[in-house]
Amino acid sequence: MTLDRTARSGTRNTILAVVLIAYLMILLDLSIVYTGMPEIGRSMRMSPVMQTWVQKAYLLCFGGFLLLSARLGDTFGRRRILQVGIVLFTLASAAIGTAQSSYELIAARAVQGVGASILAPSVLAIISATFPEGEERTRALAWYSVVAGAGASLGLVLGGIFAGLLSWRIGFLVNIPIGIALFFAVGRCIPENARIDGRFDILGAAASTLGVGLLVYGLVNAASADWEDPVTMETLALSIAVLAAFLWHENRSEVPVLPLCLLRSRERSAAYLVRMLYVGSIVSFFFFGTQLMQRVLGYSALQAGFGFLPMTLVQFAAALAIPRVTRLVGGVPMLMASLALISLGLFWLAGAGTGASYWQLGLPMVLIGIGNGGTMAPLTASGVRGVSPRDQGAASGLVNVAHQLGGSIGLSALIVVFAASANPDLSDAAEMRHQIGAVFIGAALMNVAGLILTALFILPANRGAPGRSGAMPIAVSMD
């Protein structure tokens, strides 16, 4: 059965709903840790170093296996591989929710990261293969943007609620019934794709996993240690060597894990770079925004979780408006306006003082939420545009690698900014506020750089093309 028989196996909208629920499950568990981590550390009696490994283990396996996981769907069938990812993620969630030691928790988070590395590119590949370019794909990616943006923000809110009122374990145990239902829904509703003929690139798969894994580890280590730390420098140098060998091998492979033709498009390459800059700034905003509310302004975990709620609501509304705005002004102008709004919100938030009222946080967060809601869909569309059906998984993997590396690189770089901005002459709260302000300025400048890249490379590629920057009749209804 192939994707051409979608109508017989389930409607396209049913397929979209199923894969987006799977994607939401990943995003919630990715961000729920931010506001829940203090309570996780206390209840599990984890040292600060051990607490960092709760996220490190997840990020390392998520990023390291992305390219391999994405190509598995093209080679062995996306429905089958998506079900494997659901099983891994669900079992790991159960292990996390019932863990009795920090080592059990960290090991389960690593397995959960592998499951997420399968789910994330599979979801985007299935959307790209199910919905043809133009009106239908834009609508589907609008909903993808709703889930991608609002889901991460919602995780921050739920993390605060669970940690403050109930138990942090609930955020993971709830995945068990959802995962079971998703497994059977995928088997029933999603048709299988045609598989790639040829020998699977085992050497390329191993090299990509090792190279990206080393790169993510080096970046994560730089965030917790230092860029000049010997482990960081040696790991990053080794990752560059392995990735260079990987690219050389891919250029000679009959069925490469990463088809290098995907990088020959200026639009797609620029979309990956802009995504890295944008995601790096947003991940850093989530991380340091939580620190600002809890360590500077004295918010509880519950209050900090609710502190992100206004941004979550406007982000959801902005993402829903994507089809209408695309029809009126075009996708790329919307992307540029969204990046500008994020920059403005971060610059504004950088001025929040130690006695800031919530409105001094909430209003700039509204701008960030609107921008965040309008950024993801056009970037994703540019990242997978013009890709042949046989390479949809690989292209989706590249989008997710850019997303993952952007978060790791951005957070690592801005932690350096945070450390460099220390001023011992200030009080503890004032020094923390000063450092976080410097981080937000750096994050704003990352979006400015993304705006420039968009104007130079993505806008020219879309100018005059129907359904790209021009008008397109799109409906947001899921009917």
N, C-alpha and C positions, 0 to 999 in steps of 0.2 A: 504494500500500500504506500502511495506517495502523497505528497502534499497537494497534488492536483485533485485528490479525492476528498478534500476537506469537507465539502458539503455533505458527504455520506457519513462521515465519522463524527460530526459535530460542527456547529456553526463557528465562524471565525471569531465571533465575539465570545463564545464559550471558551475557545482556546485562549483568547486574550485574558479572560478572567482567571483561568486556572494558572497560567504562567505568572501572572502578576501577583497572585496570592503567594506563590512560591517565592517570588522576588521580595515581597513584603516581609516574609518570614526571615530572610537573611538580613535585611536592613534593620529590622527591629532589634535583633540580637547583636548587630554590630554596634549600634549606638546606645543600647540600653545599659551597656557596661560603663559608659561615661559617668552617668549620675548614680549608678548603683555600686561603683567600685569601692567607695569608702566603706559601705556596709559589707560588701563581699570580703574586703580585707579584714574587717573587725571580726566577723563571724567565723572566718576560716583561719584567723590568727596568722595572717600572712604578713611578712616583712614588706617594706616598700619595694624592694627589688623583686620579690616574688609577685607582687601585685602587677608590676609592669609586664611580667611574662604571661599574665592572663590575656593581655591584648597582643603581646609580641608573638606568641605561639599561633594565635589565630591569623594575624596579618602575614606571618612568614609562610604558612601553608596556603593561605588564600592567594597571595601574590605569586608564590613559587610554582603552583600547579596550574595557573590560569591558562597559559598558552597550550599546554598539554591537554587540559580538560576540554578546552574549546574545540580542538581538532578531533577529539574522541567522538564528539557528536557527528561531525561530518563523515567520519570513517565508519563508525559502528551503529549509527542511528541516534538521532537526537532524543527521540522518545525514550529509548532504552537507557541512554546515559543520564537523562533527566531523572528517571526513576532511581537510578543508582545514587545520584546526588541527594535525592530526597531521603532515601534510606540512611545514608551516612549522616546527613545533617540531623535527622530525627533521633537516631540512636545516640549521637554525640550530645544532643540537647538533653536527653534523658540522663546520660551519665553526668553531665554538668549539674543538673538539678538535684541529683542524689549524691554528689561527690562528698566524701568524708575527709578528704585531705587536699592540701593545695596541689600536690603532684597529680592526683586524679583529675582535679579540675583543669589544670594546665594541659594535661595529655588529651582530655576530652575536647578542650578548645582547639587544639591542633587538628584533631579529626574533623571537628565542625568547620574549620577553615578549609579543609580539603573538600568537604561537601559543598561549601559556599563557592569554591572555585569551579565546581561543576555546574551549579545552579545558575550563577550569574550570567556566564556567556550563553548557556543553553536557552535561557529565557529570551535574551535579545536575538539570538539566531532564529528561534522559532517565530518570533514576531516579524523579523525581516523576511523570512521565507514564506510566511502565511499571508502577509499584507503587501501587495505590490506597491512600488514607488508611486508617490502622488497622494491623492486625497485620503485613501484608506490607510496608508502607512503613517501619514502625518497625524491622523486621528489616533491611531494605535500608540504612536510614540508620545502623544499628549498624555494619554493615560499612564504610559510608562514613566513619564516625567512626574506625574502626580504621585505615583508610588515611590519613585526614587527620591524625590525631594521631601515630600511630606512624611514618608515612612521613616526616614532618618531622624527628622525632628520629633515625630511622635514617639520614637524610641527613647529620646531624652526625657520626655514627659512621663512615659510609662515607667522608665527606670527610677525616676524620683518617687512615683506613687508606690511601686512595689517595695522599694528599699525603705521608704519612710513609713508606710502604713501596714504592709503585709510581709512579704519576704522576697528577696531578690531571686530566689529559686523559681518562683512562679513564672517569671519572664522566660525561662528556658523550658519548664515542664509543659507550658501551654502548647509548645511545638509538637508534642506527641500526638494528640488527636488531629491537629491540623496536618501533620505529616502523613498520617495514615490515610486521611481523606484525600489528600493530594495524590498519593501513590496510585490509588484506584481511579481517581479522576483523570490523571494523565493517561493511564492505560485505556480508558474508555473514550476520551475526547480528542486526543492528539494523534494524528496520523504519523506514520514513519516517513522519513525522507529517503530519497535515493542516496545510496552510499557511494563514496569515492572508490573508483577502481584503482588497483595498484597496491604496492607494498607499504605498510605503515612505517613511517620514519621513526624507528626506535631510537637511533642515535640522536636525531634532532629533538625528540621528546625528552630524552635524558639531559641533553645539554641545555635546553630551554628551562627545564625545571631547576637544574643546578644553578644556572646563571642568574635567573630571575630570583631564585631563593636566596642566593648569596647577596644579590643587590638589595633586596628587601631587608635582609638581616643587617647588612652594613648600615643602611639608612636608619633602621629602628635602633641599632646600637648607638649611632651618632646622636639620636634624640635623647637617650638616657645617659650616655657617657660624654663623648666629645668627638668632634670631627678629626681631631689630632690624636685620638686614642689609637694605639697600635692595632687593636682588633678591628676597629672601623676601617682604617686605611688599608690593612692587608686584605680584609674581606672585600672591600670595594674594588681594589686592584685585581683580585682574583676573579671577581664577577665580570669585570670588563674583558679580561682575557678569555673567559669561558664564553661570554656572549659574542665576542668577535669571532671565535671559532665556530659558534653556532650559526652566525650569519653566513660565514664562508661555506659551511656545509649546506645550509638551506638553498644557497644559490646553485648548488649542484644536485639537489635531491629531486627525484621524480615526483614525489608527493610530499612536499615540505610541510612541517608543522606550521611555519609562518611563510606563506607565499609573499615574496618580496615585492611582487607587483602591487600589493596593497599600499605600499609606501611611495609609489611613484606618482600618486595624485597629490598635488599641492593642497587641495581642499581637505582631503582626509588627513594628511600629515599635520596640517595646521590645526585641524579639529582635535587631534590627539594632544598636541602641545597646549592648546587653549584649555582643554579639559583638565590636564595636569595642573595648570596654574589655578584654575577656578576651584577644583576639588581641594587642592592644597590649602587654599585660603579658607574654604568653608570648614574643613576638618579642624583647622587651627582655631577658627572662630568657635566651634562647638567646644573644643578642649579648653581654651582659655576663657571663653564666656562662662563656662561652669566654674572655673577657678575664680573669676571676677565676682560672681554672685556668692559663692560659698566662702572664699577666703578673704575677700576684701569687704563685701557688704554684709557678710554674716548670715546668708540665707541657709536654710536647711536643705537637705537633698530633695525633699518634697517641694519646697518653695522654688528651688532652682529648676526642677523639672517643669513646674507650671510657668516659670519665668520665660520659657521658650514657646509657650502656647500661642501668644499672638502671632509670632513669626510663622508657626506651623499653620495656623488658620489662613493667613493671607497668602502663604506659599501654595496651599491647596487650591485656593480660589484663583491665583494667578496661573497655575498649571492648567486648570480647567478652561481658562480663557485662551489658551494657546491657539487652538484652531481658528477662533474668531479674529484674534490679533494677526495671525499669519495671513488670513484672507485680506485684512485691511492694509497692513504695512509690509508683510513679507517676513519670512523666518529669520533671515540674517539681520535685518534692522532690529527685530525684536531681541535677538541675541545681544547685539551691541548695546541696546538700551538697558538690558538686564545686567550686563557686566558693569555698566556705568552706575546703576542703582546700588549694586553690591558694594562698589568702591565708595560711593558717597556714604552709605550706611556705616561702613567700617571706619572711615575717616571721622564721622560724627561720633561713633561709639568710643573711639580712641580718647575723646575728651572727657569721658565720664570720670568724676572725682570719687574720693573715698566716701563722701556723703551723698552720692547720687541717689535720687529717687528712682522708683521703678520706671516712671515715664521717661526718664533720661536714658534708660536702656531700651524700653519697649518701642519708642518711636523709631530710632535707627534700625531696630530689629525688623520693623515693618518693611522698611526699604530693602533690607537684606532678604526678607522673605519673598517679596515681590520679584526681586531679581533672581533669586534662587529658583523660583517656580517657573521662570521663563527661559532659563539657560539650558537645562538638560536636554530637552527635546530637539532643538535645532543642532546642538553639538552632536547628539547621537545620530541624527539624520545625516549630517555631513560625514560622520565616521563610517557609515555603512553604505553610503550612496554609490551606485555604480558597480557594486560587487556581484560577481556571478553567484548563482545558487550554491555551487559546490564549495565556495569559500566563505559562505555566510558565517559559519562557526568561527573560522579563523579571524575574520574581521570583527566579530563580536568579542572574541578574546582580546584583540588589540585594544578595543574600546575599554574593556574592563581592566586590562593591564595599565593603560594610561590613567584610568580612574584610581587604581590601587597605588601605583607608583606616585601619582600626584599627591595623594594623601600622605604617603610616607615621606616623600622628599619635602613637601611643603611644611609639614609639622616639624621635621628635623631641622630645616633651615630656620624656621621661626623660633624654635627653641634656642638656637644660637643667638638670635636677635634678643630673645628674652634674657638670656644670661649676660649678654654684652651690655644690656641697658641697666644693670644693677647699679644702685646708688646707695651706699651704706650710710650716707648722711641723712637719709630720710627714715621715717618710722617704718615699721614692718609693713603696715597696710598701705602707706603712701608709696613705698618702694615697689610693692607688688602691683599697685595700680599703674605706676609709671612704666613698669616693664610690660604689662599687658597692653597698655596704650601703644608702646612701640611695636608690639606684635601686630596689633590691628592695623597700624599704618603700613607695615610690611605686607600684610594680607591684602590691603586695599591696592597697593602698588602691583601686586601680582595680577589682580583683575584688570588694572590699567594696561599691563603688558598683554594680557589676553585680548583686550579690546583692540590694541594696535595690530596684533597678529590677525585678528578677524577682519579688520579693515584692509589689510594688505593682501591676504590670501583667500579667505573664505568668501568675502563679498564679491571680488572680481569673478570668481568661479561661478557664482550664482546670478550675477547680473544678467537680466534678460531671459533667464531660463524659466519656463512655465512651472509653477508649483514650487519654486524655490524662494526667490525674493519677491516674485510677483504675486498677483492675486490668485486665489484658489478657492473654490466653493467647498468648504469643509464643515461637516456637522459634528458636534461633540457627543451626540447621543450614542448610547451603547446598543440601541435597538438594531 
